[in-house]
Amino acid sequence: MGKFSNYEYRNLPGFDMKTFAGANQAIPMKTLVIHCLDPRAVEIPQAVADYFGDEVYPGEIITDENGTRVGSTRTLFAATNAGGRAAFALASVAAMDYLFDVQKVVVVHHSFCGTTTLTPELMVEEFHDHHHADISTLFDHDSLAIMDFEESLNYDIKLLRSSPAVPKHVKLYGFFYEISSGKLTEVVRDIPA
Ligand SMILES: [Zn+2]
């Protein structure tokens, strides 16, 4: 047993990994929003929750009589990365599907994103020049820079739809977010029949 093993669900008395049916009773999570880690884009999850109208965000933490945090009322979760790219969030989609009943995955790209200052080639070259390391094959090349917002959003929704990590019934949405006005514009959606 490790120093922190008592904090692992799999080690709790009565917890059985084989029969664990997910955490939806503790947190009614249904929507995952993928967006950029830029601090100017921090209101994106709230904007998406307001857009759909049937989401709870940020919601409230639920504690038991001992003060242990056992859940939350939140329905919408956020996964951030540079650019808010789907390619870098696939493991989060699969993990959220294991734990919850994911119904929507939403990609939001924002105005004046840092990833519009470069090209994928430039990032790879400069990284090599500065650090003498080759990152050219580590990541999804086209996800390293946003060259055109409509293209990047369509690219990400197609990537999600074609990924085995995204269940086929999940509804997909792509939005452009303007960071100064907070305006959210739907650019693409892919709703399974
Ligand atoms: Zn950004």
Boltz pocket constraint, residues with backbone or C-beta under 6 A from the ligand:
constraints:
  - pocket:
      binder: B
      contacts: [[A, 36], [A, 37], [A, 38], [A, 82], [A, 83], [A, 84], [A, 110], [A, 112], [A, 113], [A, 114], [A, 115]]
      max_distance: 6.0
